[in-house]
Amino acid sequence: MLAAGTGYDGLYSGLQSMDTYPIVLAFILVALMPAESGLSRWIRGLGWVLAVGFGVPFDDLLHLSGPVFFLAGILILPAFLILLGRWLSRLPSSSP
């Protein structure tokens, strides 16, 4: 019974990490885009804030900063997505 519980816990943690880290990587990629791309500094900065907000584990040393960063990330996410969408809509279409 203990082995089954340990296996379940490992599987749960692995699936949870699979969900989180690609999102953090996407935020980092947006934050690392060059200024020549036309992406504003605000959007790139919010990308770093969101990467930290979603990347900091909840069981960190302070036991408080993880949930605070996550809450800040959740509150900032709509503004980030709106600004990113406006930037994407200004990109020229490359359809033939």
N, C-alpha and C positions, 0 to 999 in steps of 0.2 A: 504494500500500500504506500509506503514511503517513497519507493522508487517511482511509482506512477505519479505521485504528487510532485516530485522533483522534475520529472519529465514534462509535466503540464506547465509548471512554473517556467521552465526553460523555453518551452515553445511559445508561451504567452509573451515573455520578454523579447524573444526574437521577432515575433510578428509585430509587436509594438515598436521596436526599433526600426523594422523595415518600413513602417508607416511614417516615422518621424524624420529620419535622416535624409531621405530624398527631398523632402520639403525644405529642410534646412539648406541642403546643397543648392536647390533652385533659388532661394533667397540670396545665397552667397554669389551665385553666378550673376544675378541681376545687379548686386552691389559691386561686382568687379568689372562691369561693363565700362568701357572707356568714355570719356567725356565727348569724344567725337561722334558717338552714336546718337547724340541729341537727348540722351536720358538725363534728366535734371539731377542735380546734386541731392535734392530732397528725396527722390525716389531711391537713389543709391544708398543714402544714409538710412532710410527706413528699411531697406533690405538688410543692412547690418543689424539694426535693432531687432527685426523679426527673426533673423538667424540666431541671435543670442537668446531671444525670448522663447523660441521653440526648441533650442538646442541645449539649454541648461537643464540638467535633470532635476526632478523634484526632490530627490534625496541628497541634495548637496550639503556642504558643511554647515551652512547657516540655517537650513531647514525652513527658511522663509523666502529667500531670494528666488528660488525656482518658481513657486506659484505666483510671486509678484511679477517676474519677468514674463511668465506665460500669460497672465492677465493683461499686462501691457501689450503683449503681442496680439492678443485677441482684439483689444480695443483699437490698435493701430491698423490692423489688417484691412478693414474696409477702405480707409483713406489710401493705403498703398495700392490696393487693387484698382481703385478709381483712377489714380494718377498713372499707373502702369497702363491701364486701358486707354486713357487719353493719349499717351505716348504711342501706343500701338496703332491707334486710329490715324495718327498723323504720318505714319510710315507710308512711303509710296507703294502702290500695288505693283506686283511683278507678274501679273497674269498676262499671258500672250494674246 
